[in-house]
Each structure stands twice: as C-alpha cells, then as structure tokens.
Amino acid sequence: MDGAIGMNFVPLRYLTNNLIDKLMNDFQLIEKEAVEQLKFPTEEVLTDKEDILQRKNDLDRALALGNLEHVKMKIYFEDDASKKMVETTVWGITNERVILKKGVVIPINRIHKII
C-alpha cells in the first residue's frame, strides 16, 4: 500500500443521525406537497437485506411517533430524477407505501433512510 488510507464501508444502520445527515447532503429538501408530482420507478434503492429490515423498523418507529407525538421525521428517498428529502409526519404504512398527510404517498422501496 502506498500509505493512502482506504475507505471502509459502514452500513447506514451503524451511523449516528448527524453523520447520516452529513453523508446525505446530496439529497434535495422538498416540501411534502411536491411529493405528489413525482414519478417513482419500481426498482428497490437498497441492496443490503439488513438495511431493508432496518428501514422497516425505522418506518414502524416513525409511524408510532407520528401518531402518538406528531413528530416529524426526515425521509430520504429517490424518485426517477434525483435524491430528495422531506421532513413530515408519517400517518400510515401499507406493504408498499408510506402515507403522509393529505394522502401523499412515497413507495417504500424508494426510501433510503428515515431519521
């Protein structure tokens, strides 16, 4: 090795929220109302099975916090054009979609992380 420090891969589930925010700074903040205008491909954005399971756990937590405490969560996702982030309350979850206020939905398979 030439003395350069190699980059180590760290799964998202091991990172702190502040570090995740820094790593995900290439996500564009959008308003919840803009989500309904987006187009979503059918492909899954996550490849690691444990990251997919962690996303499910994070969604369940977001749903509980949204319904009990009306806590807003940051949802990092990807449409057909770019990576985006919305800060909103999760009102419901189906097998395939996250339901936000006023019936706005995001396909679960397009979500990278929920904080």
C-alpha positions in Angstrom: 0.0 0.0 0.0 1.2 3.5 -0.8 0.3 5.0 2.6 -3.1 6.1 1.5 -5.9 5.4 3.9 -8.5 3.1 2.3 -12.2 3.9 2.7 -14.2 1.5 4.8 -17.8 0.8 4.1 -20.1 1.4 7.0 -23.7 0.3 6.7 -26.3 3.2 7.3 -27.7 1.4 10.3 -24.4 1.9 12.3 -24.2 5.7 11.7 -25.4 8.4 14.0 -28.2 10.8 12.8 -25.8 13.7 12.5 -23.4 11.7 10.4 -26.2 10.4 8.2 -27.4 14.0 7.6 -23.8 14.9 6.5 -23.5 11.9 4.3 -26.9 12.5 2.7 -26.3 16.2 1.9 -26.8 15.4 -1.8 -30.5 14.9 -1.1 -32.6 18.0 -2.1 -35.1 19.2 0.5 -38.6 19.4 -0.9 -42.0 20.3 0.5 -44.4 17.5 1.3 -46.9 18.9 -1.3 -44.3 18.5 -4.1 -44.1 14.7 -3.5 -47.4 14.0 -5.3 -45.9 15.4 -8.5 -43.0 13.0 -8.5 -42.7 9.8 -10.5 -41.2 6.7 -8.9 -39.5 3.8 -10.6 -40.3 0.3 -9.3 -36.7 -0.7 -8.5 -35.5 -1.1 -4.9 -32.9 1.6 -3.8 -31.4 -0.6 -1.1 -29.4 -3.7 -1.8 -28.5 -5.0 1.6 -31.2 -7.1 3.3 -30.3 -5.8 6.8 -30.7 -2.2 5.5 -34.1 -3.1 4.2 -35.1 -4.6 7.5 -33.7 -1.5 9.3 -35.8 0.7 7.0 -38.9 -1.3 8.0 -38.1 -0.9 11.7 -37.4 2.8 11.2 -40.8 3.2 9.4 -42.6 1.4 12.2 -40.9 3.8 14.7 -41.8 6.8 12.5 -45.4 5.7 12.4 -45.7 5.3 16.2 -44.0 8.7 16.8 -46.2 10.4 14.1 -49.5 9.0 15.5 -48.6 9.4 19.2 -46.5 12.5 19.3 -46.9 14.1 15.8 -43.2 14.0 15.4 -41.8 15.0 12.0 -39.3 12.6 10.5 -36.8 13.1 7.7 -37.4 10.7 4.8 -34.6 10.4 2.4 -35.8 8.9 -0.9 -35.2 8.8 -4.6 -37.7 9.4 -7.5 -37.0 9.0 -11.2 -34.8 12.1 -11.4 -32.8 12.6 -8.2 -32.4 12.1 -4.5 -34.8 14.1 -2.3 -35.6 14.6 1.4 -38.9 15.6 3.0 -39.5 16.4 6.7 -43.0 15.3 7.6 -45.2 13.2 9.9 -45.8 9.6 8.9 -49.6 8.9 9.1 -49.7 5.4 7.8 -47.8 2.5 6.3 -49.0 -0.2 3.8 -46.9 -3.1 2.5 -45.7 -0.9 -0.4 -46.2 2.8 0.6 -45.7 5.3 3.3 -48.7 7.6 3.8 -48.2 11.2 4.6 -50.7 13.9 5.5 -53.4 14.5 2.8 -52.9 11.1 1.3 -49.5 11.9 -0.2 -47.5 8.6 -0.6 -43.9 7.5 -1.1 -43.2 4.0 -2.2 -41.2 2.2 0.5 -38.8 0.6 -2.0 -37.7 4.2 -3.0 -36.7 5.2 0.6 -33.1 5.2 1.6 -33.4 6.2 5.2 -35.8 7.6 7.8 -34.5 9.7 10.7 
